[in-house]
Amino acid sequence: MRRGLLLAGSLWELVRFFLMLILFASLLRVTSGAGPWVFPWLLVVGSGGLLIAAGGGMLALFPARYAPLIALLRLGKALGVFSLIMLAVSGALRIVAGSEIPGIGRQAIPGGAVLLGVFLLDLLFLGVLIGWRVEEPRVPASGQGARLPEYNEAEVRDFH
């Protein structure tokens, strides 16, 4: 269940990356009249956010191997949430909140609703990352499993 939540959060990060990219590109087109050249620049600047998606996926699929990544993922997600809060506090999100994003069919989605959804899903994924505990390797209760054998299989066969 935990790994599924982490994988879902990782997929959310991928969707979030493209959602925020499209939102910001449309905002730049409307406010400054920027041309299609702005989209590749936004890809370059925002591509660091894809590391959280990739790291979350690796941790969900191979938890023992990539357990040390959890601290970096927590930090990256916390910085993403903090930057969204700072955008809201500074008033920079008012323009996006007042705009409408083309949705399915003729329905437009208010920008404020999209930003609120992004913020809530970011908080949820941050909660999953904070709640993630690294599984310690299990040692058998009996004393037999605690010691290594004297010889491994290859050495016993070659023993004269």
Secondary structure, 3 states (H helix, E strand, C coil): CHHHHHHHHHHHHHHHHHHHHHHHHHHHHHHHCCCCCHHHHHHHHHHHHHHHHHHHHHHHHCCCCCHHHHHHHHHHHHHHHHHHHHHHHHCCCHHHHHCEEECCCCCEEEHHHHHHHHHHHHHHHHHHHHHCCCCCCCCCCCHHHHCCCCCCHHHHHCCC
